Amino acid sequence: MAIRRLVCVPTAALSAGLLLAGCGLNSSPSTTSPSAAPSGGDDAASSSGTSEVAAVEVDPELNAMVPEDIKSGGITMATQAAYPPFGYMDTDGQTIIGFDIDLANAVADKLGVEIDVVNTSFDAIIPSLQAKKVDMAMASIGDTKEREEVIDFATYYWNGTVILVEKGNPEGISAELACGVDIGVIRGSLQQTTFLPAHEPKCEEAGKEPPTAQVYQDGPQAQLALSSGRIDGVMQDAPPLVDQVNKNPDAFEIAGPLIRNPNPGGVAFPKGSELVKPVNEALNQLMEDGTYEQIVNRWGLDEIMIEESEINGAIE
């Protein structure tokens, strides 16, 4: 069964205290629901910063490219429903909503197929793709050369990394230098494998102890560890951390500057999947007709937009 949930989310700008060098990401409140949308027509919606996404029509040529088993059975897509604003549980505790879900639904509509979204831990997503338990995955997955050896990608955004710290940043942590501190990272993430290890030689050169990685299944677990004083910071992609600061401005702040991820993020597929090309072309059509931009704007993610989806677009 396809997940079809239209949510109008205000794209309120970051406060001056959160505006980082190179980080202009907006907030994306997770408590907004259709019932909270303003009444009074398009003018009211426009004045509140909400946006509606136009209906997406099936493209017959793309539909013809979709494998027959997916035409009949639909797409099974893995996501991590603990990663706002990309994907997370709505207030009913059952419905997965977010940027990735909206974009996945638009892609499925363009292809003329149903889509079923399955909540999966981040470190289990790539194994699930390799085992062909799912047809594709969207969960803020970085497209890297190493990952391209075992799975394929169709890119759709470009992200950046920051560190979430306690209000006041008592340890003086920055996203460029975090020495002698415990930093939470998500298992299997780019932050665990690349970004945090890059601090080690910098700290050694400065005569300080390197950071210690504390590994968690998802962002909420790491953020809970931070709030309870078990770690000193959480290193993650910027959007979910900015989301946390907007929800808890008295508890957290962002330690920048935003460091652009070395590679774009993408929809992930089993290696050699026949779904890669039609999804890639569907994304490009959505980028050309403005639907992609509408979805990006809805979730306040303007800074991660790209102009064209590529198949296996990793830089390194």
QUISUL-V10622 format. One record per pair of residues at least 6 apart in sequence whose C-alpha atoms are under 8 Angstrom apart, sorted by the first residue. I is the first residue (numbers start at 1). GAP is how many residues later the second one is. If there is no record, write none. Layout:
# QUISUL-V10622
i,gap
I,GAP
I,GAP
This chain:
# QUISUL-V10622
i,gap
1,113
1,114
1,115
2,103
2,112
2,113
2,114
2,115
3,92
3,93
3,98
3,102
3,112
3,113
3,114
4,101
5,92
6,28
6,96
7,25
7,26
7,27
7,90
8,24
8,25
8,26
8,29
8,42
8,43
8,44
8,290
9,19
9,20
9,21
9,23
9,24
9,40
9,41
9,42
9,289
9,290
10,17
10,18
10,19
10,22
10,38
10,39
10,40
10,41
10,288
10,289
10,290
11,15
11,16
11,17
11,38
11,39
11,286
11,287
11,288
11,289
12,14
12,15
12,16
12,37
12,288
13,12
13,13
13,14
13,287
14,10
14,11
14,12
14,13
14,232
18,224
18,235
18,236
20,236
20,237
20,238
21,235
21,236
21,237
22,235
22,236
23,234
23,235
23,280
24,279
25,213
25,214
25,217
25,275
25,276
25,277
25,278
26,213
26,216
26,273
26,274
26,275
26,276
27,212
27,215
27,216
27,219
27,272
27,273
28,56
28,57
28,215
28,271
28,272
29,214
29,217
29,218
30,54
30,55
30,60
31,59
31,60
37,8
37,13
38,6
38,7
38,10
39,6
45,6
50,248
51,243
51,246
51,247
52,242
52,246
53,238
53,241
53,242
54,237
56,50
56,53
56,54
56,235
57,52
57,53
58,51
58,52
58,53
58,54
59,51
59,52
59,53
60,51
62,48
62,49
62,216
62,219
62,220
63,47
63,48
63,49
63,50
63,215
65,210
65,213
66,45
66,208
66,209
66,212
67,207
67,208
70,43
71,41
71,42
71,43
72,41
73,41
74,39
74,40
74,41
74,42
75,33
75,38
75,39
75,40
75,41
75,59
75,60
75,61
76,39
76,40
76,41
76,42
76,58
76,59
76,60
77,38
77,39
77,40
77,41
77,57
77,58
77,59
77,60
77,61
78,39
78,40
78,41
78,42
78,47
78,56
78,58
78,59
78,60
78,61
79,8
79,38
79,39
79,40
79,41
79,42
79,43
79,46
79,58
79,59
79,60
80,7
80,8
80,39
80,40
80,41
80,42
80,59
81,6
81,7
81,8
81,15
81,38
81,39
82,6
82,7
82,136
82,137
82,138
83,56
83,135
83,136
83,137
83,157
84,14
84,155
84,156
84,159
85,13
85,14
85,154
85,155
85,158
85,214
86,11
86,12
86,13
86,14
86,15
86,53
86,54
86,154
87,9
87,10
87,11
87,12
87,13
87,14
87,52
88,8
88,9
88,10
89,6
89,7
89,8
90,6
90,7
96,21
98,201
99,196
99,197
99,200
100,38
100,39
101,16
102,193
103,189
103,192
104,11
104,34
105,10
106,180
107,172
107,175
107,176
107,179
108,6
108,7
110,172
111,167
111,168
111,171
121,96
121,97
122,17
122,64
122,65
122,66
122,67
122,95
122,96
123,64
123,65
123,66
123,94
125,12
126,25
128,6
129,6
129,7
129,8
129,22
129,139
129,140
129,141
130,20
130,21
130,140
130,141
131,139
132,138
135,134
135,135
135,140
136,131
136,132
136,133
136,134
137,130
137,131
137,132
138,128
138,129
138,130
139,128
140,125
140,126
141,124
141,125
141,126
141,127
142,48
142,121
142,122
142,123
142,124
143,10
143,12
143,120
143,121
143,122
143,123
143,169
143,170
143,171
144,119
144,170
144,171
144,172
145,169
145,170
145,171
148,164
148,166
150,120
150,121
151,117
151,118
151,119
151,120
151,121
152,116
152,117
152,118
152,119
152,120
152,121
152,124
152,159
152,160
153,113
153,114
153,115
153,116
153,123
153,157
153,158
153,159
153,160
154,112
154,113
154,114
154,122
154,125
154,126
154,155
154,156
154,157
154,158
154,159
155,109
155,110
155,111
155,112
155,125
155,153
155,154
155,155
155,156
155,157
155,158
156,108
156,109
156,110
156,111
156,127
156,149
156,150
156,152
156,153
157,107
157,108
157,109
157,147
157,148
157,149
158,102
158,103
158,105
158,106
158,107
158,146
158,147
158,148
159,78
159,79
159,101
159,102
159,105
159,106
159,144
159,145
160,77
160,78
160,98
160,99
160,100
160,101
161,14
161,30
161,74
161,75
161,76
161,77
161,97
161,98
161,99
161,100
162,13
162,73
162,74
162,75
162,76
162,79
162,92
162,93
162,94
162,95
162,96
162,97
163,11
163,12
163,70
163,71
163,72
163,73
163,75
163,78
163,91
163,92
163,93
164,69
164,70
164,71
164,72
164,77
164,88
164,89
164,90
164,91
165,8
165,61
165,67
165,68
165,69
165,87
165,88
165,89
165,90
166,60
166,61
166,66
166,67
166,85
166,86
166,87
167,82
167,83
167,84
167,85
167,86
168,84
168,85
169,84
169,86
171,10
171,61
173,6
173,82
174,81
174,82
174,83
175,60
175,80
175,81
175,82
175,83
175,84
176,23
176,80
176,81
176,83
177,22
177,25
177,26
178,21
178,25
178,32
178,33
179,20
179,21
179,24
179,29
179,30
179,31
179,32
180,28
180,29
180,30
180,31
180,32
181,29
181,30
181,31
181,50
181,51
181,52
182,29
182,30
182,31
182,32
182,49
182,50
182,51
183,28
183,29
183,30
183,31
183,48
183,49
183,50
183,51
183,52
184,29
184,30
184,31
184,32
184,38
184,41
184,42
184,47
184,48
184,49
184,50
184,51
185,6
185,7
185,28
185,29
185,30
185,31
185,34
185,37
185,49
185,50
185,51
186,6
186,29
186,30
186,31
186,32
186,33
186,36
186,50
187,28
187,29
187,30
187,31
191,44
191,45
192,21
192,23
196,15
196,17
196,39
199,11
199,12
200,9
200,10
200,11
201,9
203,6
203,7
204,6
214,17
215,7
216,6
219,17
219,21
222,12
223,11
225,6
226,6
226,7
226,8
227,24
238,20
239,62
241,13
242,12
244,8
245,6
245,7
245,8
245,9
262,53
262,54
263,50
263,51
263,52
263,53
264,49
264,50
269,6
269,7
276,35
277,34
280,29
280,30
280,31
281,28
283,9
283,26
284,24
284,25
286,6
287,6
287,20
287,21
293,9
293,12
296,6
296,9
